[in-house]
Amino acid sequence: MSREFYQWGGGTEQDHAALAWFSGAGPAQMGALRVSFRGGIAPIAWAKALALMVAVCVLVGTLVAVVGPDGAVLGAVALTAVVFLLILLAAWVAARCHGFAVHEHGLVVTTAWGSPETIPWATIDPGRVFVATTVRAMTRMPLSLSRQRAVFAPGVVINGWTDQPRGSVEWFEQFSSGYRYQPRPVDSPFGWWQLGVTSPKDLLVAIESAMLADGFPAAGLTSCALSRSASGVELRRDPSLQGERALTDPVFGLPTR
């Protein structure tokens, strides 16, 4: 059975029925579970973090050797390393608090402190899926904190259904200079999500496979998303990657060969 991604039809009864279903759909409406992922930190992010730790420890050790008391170098380096490792442990625990369950009809996103949220396949535009490769790329997205589910880059970025275009902590978000928001959140039920897992490719493959099994034209989603991997500089050069999707905007879909 072939199915089409949701597109606004001009305000028909079918439009309103579909939007009402998306809004009320819970995990049970997403069908059987196919595969689930826990939030995580990719190996490349671990490598960069540990390399940074070594560089900071060397810098601290050098400064203490020059201006500090005799015999304090080892202690300063050890303390710096411990603090750094504790920060990394906290980041890993925060990442593991998120869950991404790929079901028959959509993605169920969970946290350790909130209710699960569902993103039906019909609302995810394959043409608006890519991988943010740097923290700067992640913070350039028009994203509310409630949909930031990646601690470190790389993160899988998708545009899909959301009942909270701005999130639920507006007073905090207004002072967050790293994020940009939808100027009129009531205009669109679609928003950007960032999903952090150990292997972005594995999550993309699972999403593509589930979409195809559900009848959606998603062949090539994984390779297309990986080919669009973008840093903050690349996002600035190609703003089309992070453009908002209003309710009436068409589905980009995947490039035709």
Secondary structure, DSSP 8 states (H G I E B T S, - for coil): ---------SS-HHHHHHHHHHHH--GGGG-SEEEEEEB---HHHHHHHHHHHHHHHHHHHHHHHHHS-TT-HHHHHHHHHHHHHHHHHHHHHHHHT-EEEEESSEEEEE-SSS--EEEEGGG--GGG-EEE-SHHHHHTS---GGGEE-SSS-EEEEEEE-S-SS-S-HHHHTT-TT----SSGGG-SEEEEEE-BS-HHHHHHHHHHHHHHTT---TTHHHHHHHT-B-HHHHHH-GGGG----TT---------
